[in-house]
Amino acid sequence: MYDGYGGPVLRRLVSPRWLGALLLAALVAVVCYNLGWWQYHRHEAKVTRNALLDEHYRADPVPAARVLSPSPLPARANWTRVAASGRYVAGPLYVRGRPLDGEVGYDVLWVLRPDDGGADVVVDRGWVPQDASGAESLPSAPPAPDGPVAVVGWVRPGEAERSPVSRNGSLASISLRQVGEVTGLDPLDGYVQLQSETLPDGSSPPRPKSPGDPDRSLGPHLAYAYQWWLATSVGFVLVGLGIRREERLAHPERYPAKERRPRIWDEEDE
């Protein structure tokens, strides 16, 4: 950068113009540094999610009452595989705007009342596509069994309330408060994403489409983090190149042009 003329270059650096550019480069570096950590934390969150999936997803189911309670679901309990037996007492409730395999449809919720007298549990029985007549009409879905049923599934946290219940009765999210408001019941915090249902005779009733296994991809967040951190130096490099160019233009005698090497095709033309 200095080419033997550090003094002139430094004098340009402390000029108001280049000090401003240096300050801007520092601000850009701070922003890039924090964006890098933001992406890194997103990567860590997915690593933690995968660790929970490894621990819970294929594990033997535990009683749902051992995991669900009126209190908010602990993050550590997410994806715990649970079992419960009882009867469906309310439903179906449709949750709109749910994507699956490139299509938008509805998740179908029912409320299960356990045989052991515990509090009601919200069960997401699966997904159905949007009705052909449009979003104003709710689609049909396989009905929940009328009698006793044993369910196995995974505990998931309730979702934030996004908007009021629509005119057709559908919800914008799996808001357990709204489920309670619509049904007049008081379900436990958290819900069960259904894996299987079993009737007393051992058969399985028809159900909406299963959403399949959860996404386990880590995404590009770690690569983005490294890119942001590398970008912290870009502003300083541009300032250095700008000062060097300005100095060369102001004092060309100090920077003799390098001898231009002839290209092969130039030699052949001679």
C-alpha positions as CSV (number, residue, x, y, z in Angstrom):
1,M,0.0,0.0,0.0
2,Y,2.7,2.4,0.9
3,D,5.3,1.7,-1.9
4,G,7.9,3.6,0.1
5,Y,5.8,6.6,0.5
6,G,4.1,5.9,3.8
7,G,4.1,9.5,4.9
8,P,2.0,10.9,2.0
9,V,-0.4,8.0,2.1
10,L,-0.9,8.5,5.9
11,R,-1.5,12.2,5.4
12,R,-4.2,11.3,2.9
13,L,-5.7,8.8,5.3
14,V,-6.2,11.5,8.0
15,S,-7.9,13.9,5.7
16,P,-11.7,14.4,6.5
17,R,-12.7,12.7,3.3
18,W,-10.8,9.4,4.0
19,L,-11.5,9.5,7.7
20,G,-15.2,9.5,6.8
21,A,-14.6,6.6,4.5
22,L,-12.7,4.8,7.2
23,L,-15.5,5.4,9.7
24,L,-18.0,4.0,7.1
25,A,-15.8,1.0,6.6
26,A,-15.7,0.4,10.4
27,L,-19.5,0.6,10.6
28,V,-19.9,-1.8,7.7
29,A,-17.4,-4.2,9.5
30,V,-19.5,-4.0,12.7
31,V,-22.7,-4.8,10.8
32,C,-21.1,-7.7,8.9
33,Y,-19.7,-9.0,12.2
34,N,-23.1,-9.1,13.9
35,L,-24.8,-10.5,10.8
36,G,-22.3,-13.3,10.8
37,W,-23.2,-14.1,14.4
38,W,-26.9,-13.9,13.6
39,Q,-26.4,-16.5,10.9
40,Y,-24.2,-18.6,13.1
41,H,-26.9,-18.7,15.9
42,R,-29.4,-19.8,13.3
43,H,-27.1,-22.6,12.4
44,E,-26.7,-23.5,16.1
45,A,-30.5,-23.6,16.5
46,K,-30.8,-26.1,13.8
47,V,-28.0,-28.2,15.2
48,T,-29.9,-28.2,18.6
49,R,-33.1,-29.1,16.8
50,N,-31.4,-32.1,15.2
51,A,-30.0,-33.2,18.5
52,L,-33.5,-33.2,20.0
53,L,-34.8,-35.1,17.0
54,D,-32.0,-37.7,17.4
55,E,-32.9,-38.1,21.1
56,H,-36.8,-38.0,20.9
57,Y,-38.1,-38.8,17.4
58,R,-37.6,-42.6,17.4
59,A,-37.7,-43.1,21.2
60,D,-40.3,-45.2,22.9
61,P,-43.4,-43.1,23.6
62,V,-44.0,-41.8,27.1
63,P,-47.4,-40.8,28.5
64,A,-48.5,-37.5,27.2
65,A,-49.5,-36.3,30.7
66,R,-45.9,-36.6,31.7
67,V,-44.8,-34.0,29.1
68,L,-47.8,-31.7,28.5
69,S,-49.1,-29.5,31.3
70,P,-50.9,-26.1,31.6
71,S,-47.5,-24.4,31.8
72,P,-45.6,-23.5,28.6
73,L,-43.9,-26.4,27.0
74,P,-40.1,-26.5,27.8
75,A,-37.9,-26.3,24.8
76,R,-36.2,-29.5,25.8
77,A,-39.6,-31.4,25.5
78,N,-40.1,-30.5,21.8
79,W,-40.4,-33.6,19.6
80,T,-40.9,-35.9,22.6
81,R,-42.7,-39.0,21.4
82,V,-45.8,-39.5,23.5
83,A,-48.9,-41.8,23.7
84,A,-52.4,-41.2,25.0
85,S,-55.7,-43.0,25.0
86,G,-59.2,-41.4,25.0
87,R,-61.9,-40.0,22.8
88,Y,-62.1,-37.1,20.5
89,V,-64.5,-34.5,21.9
90,A,-64.1,-31.5,19.6
91,G,-63.2,-30.9,16.0
92,P,-62.3,-30.6,13.2
93,L,-60.6,-27.3,13.4
94,Y,-58.8,-26.2,10.3
95,V,-55.5,-24.3,10.3
96,R,-55.1,-22.5,7.0
97,G,-52.0,-21.7,5.0
98,R,-50.1,-24.9,5.7
99,P,-47.7,-25.9,3.0
100,L,-46.9,-29.5,2.1
101,D,-45.1,-30.9,-1.0
102,G,-45.4,-27.5,-2.8
103,E,-49.1,-27.2,-2.1
104,V,-51.0,-25.0,0.4
105,G,-53.8,-26.5,2.5
106,Y,-55.0,-27.0,6.0
107,D,-53.8,-28.8,9.1
108,V,-56.8,-30.6,10.8
109,L,-57.0,-30.4,14.6
110,W,-59.1,-32.4,17.1
111,V,-59.2,-32.3,20.8
112,L,-58.7,-35.6,22.7
113,R,-60.0,-36.2,26.2
114,P,-57.8,-38.8,27.9
115,D,-59.3,-41.8,29.6
116,D,-57.3,-41.1,32.8
117,G,-59.3,-38.0,33.5
118,G,-56.5,-35.6,32.6
119,A,-56.9,-32.3,30.7
120,D,-57.7,-32.2,27.1
121,V,-55.0,-32.6,24.5
122,V,-55.0,-31.0,21.0
123,V,-54.0,-33.4,18.3
124,D,-52.9,-32.4,14.8
125,R,-54.2,-35.4,12.8
126,G,-52.6,-34.3,9.5
127,W,-53.0,-32.2,6.3
128,V,-55.6,-31.8,3.6
129,P,-55.4,-29.8,0.4
130,Q,-57.4,-26.6,-0.1
131,D,-60.9,-27.0,-1.5
132,A,-61.2,-26.6,-5.3
133,S,-63.8,-23.9,-4.8
134,G,-61.3,-21.6,-3.0
135,A,-60.2,-20.6,0.4
136,E,-63.7,-19.5,1.4
137,S,-64.8,-23.1,1.7
138,L,-63.3,-25.5,4.1
139,P,-62.2,-28.9,2.6
140,S,-63.5,-32.2,3.7
141,A,-61.3,-34.4,5.9
142,P,-61.4,-37.9,7.1
143,P,-63.4,-37.8,10.4
144,A,-61.9,-38.7,13.7
145,P,-63.1,-42.0,15.2
146,D,-66.2,-41.7,17.4
147,G,-65.1,-44.2,20.1
148,P,-62.0,-45.0,22.1
149,V,-58.7,-44.5,20.3
150,A,-55.0,-44.7,21.2
151,V,-52.7,-42.1,19.7
152,V,-49.0,-41.9,19.3
153,G,-47.3,-38.7,18.2
154,W,-44.8,-36.0,18.9
155,V,-45.2,-33.1,21.3
156,R,-44.9,-29.7,19.6
157,P,-45.2,-26.2,21.1
158,G,-48.3,-24.1,20.4
159,E,-47.9,-21.3,17.9
160,A,-48.3,-17.5,18.3
161,E,-51.7,-16.1,17.5
162,R,-51.5,-14.5,14.0
163,S,-55.0,-13.2,13.3
164,P,-58.6,-13.7,14.5
165,V,-60.6,-16.7,13.6
166,S,-61.8,-16.3,10.0
167,R,-65.4,-16.2,8.9
168,N,-65.3,-19.8,7.9
169,G,-64.0,-20.8,11.3
170,S,-60.4,-21.6,10.3
171,L,-57.4,-20.5,12.3
172,A,-54.2,-18.8,11.0
173,S,-51.9,-20.8,13.4
174,I,-52.1,-23.5,15.9
175,S,-52.9,-21.1,18.7
176,L,-54.0,-23.1,21.7
177,R,-55.8,-20.1,23.1
178,Q,-57.9,-19.8,20.0
179,V,-58.5,-23.6,20.0
180,G,-59.9,-23.1,23.5
181,E,-61.9,-20.1,22.5
182,V,-63.6,-21.9,19.5
183,T,-64.2,-25.2,21.3
184,G,-65.0,-23.9,24.8
185,L,-62.4,-26.3,26.2
186,D,-59.2,-25.7,28.1
187,P,-56.5,-27.8,26.4
188,L,-53.0,-28.3,27.8
189,D,-50.2,-26.2,26.5
190,G,-48.5,-27.8,23.5
191,Y,-50.1,-30.2,21.0
192,V,-49.5,-33.6,19.6
193,Q,-48.5,-34.1,15.9
194,L,-50.1,-37.4,15.1
195,Q,-48.0,-40.4,14.1
196,S,-50.5,-43.2,14.4
197,E,-54.0,-44.0,15.7
198,T,-55.2,-47.4,16.8
199,L,-58.8,-48.5,17.5
200,P,-59.7,-51.1,20.1
201,D,-59.7,-53.8,17.4
202,G,-56.2,-53.0,16.4
203,S,-57.1,-51.3,13.1
204,S,-56.1,-47.7,12.1
205,P,-58.9,-45.3,11.0
206,P,-58.5,-43.1,7.9
207,R,-56.8,-39.9,8.6
208,P,-55.5,-36.8,6.8
209,K,-52.2,-36.9,5.1
210,S,-49.2,-37.2,7.3
211,P,-46.7,-34.3,7.0
212,G,-43.8,-36.8,6.9
213,D,-40.6,-36.6,8.8
214,P,-39.4,-33.2,9.9
215,D,-36.8,-31.2,8.0
216,R,-33.3,-32.0,9.3
217,S,-31.3,-29.8,6.9
218,L,-28.9,-27.3,8.4
219,G,-29.3,-24.9,5.6
220,P,-26.6,-22.5,4.4
221,H,-26.4,-20.5,7.6
222,L,-22.9,-21.5,8.5
223,A,-21.6,-20.6,5.1
224,Y,-23.4,-17.3,5.3
225,A,-21.8,-16.6,8.7
226,Y,-18.3,-17.1,7.2
227,Q,-19.1,-14.9,4.3
228,W,-20.3,-12.1,6.5
229,W,-17.2,-12.3,8.7
230,L,-15.0,-12.3,5.6
231,A,-16.9,-9.2,4.4
232,T,-15.8,-7.2,7.5
233,S,-12.5,-6.4,5.8
234,V,-13.9,-5.3,2.4
235,G,-14.5,-1.7,3.4
236,F,-10.9,-1.3,4.7
237,V,-9.5,-2.9,1.6
238,L,-11.5,-0.5,-0.6
239,V,-10.3,2.5,1.5
240,G,-6.7,1.3,1.1
241,L,-7.1,0.9,-2.7
242,G,-8.8,4.2,-3.0
243,I,-6.0,6.1,-1.2
244,R,-3.4,4.3,-3.2
245,R,-5.1,5.2,-6.5
246,E,-5.4,8.8,-5.4
247,E,-1.8,9.0,-4.5
248,R,-0.7,7.5,-7.8
249,L,-2.8,10.0,-9.8
250,A,-1.4,12.9,-7.7
251,H,2.3,11.8,-8.0
252,P,2.8,9.7,-11.0
253,E,6.5,10.3,-10.9
254,R,6.8,8.3,-7.7
255,Y,5.1,5.3,-9.2
256,P,6.9,4.5,-12.5
257,A,4.8,2.4,-14.8
258,K,5.7,-1.2,-15.0
259,E,7.2,-2.4,-18.3
260,R,4.5,-4.0,-20.3
261,R,5.4,-7.5,-21.3
262,P,4.5,-8.3,-25.0
263,R,1.7,-10.8,-25.5
264,I,2.4,-13.8,-27.6
265,W,0.0,-12.7,-30.4
266,D,1.7,-9.3,-30.4
267,E,5.1,-10.9,-31.1
268,E,3.6,-12.9,-33.9
269,D,2.2,-9.8,-35.5
270,E,5.6,-8.2,-35.7
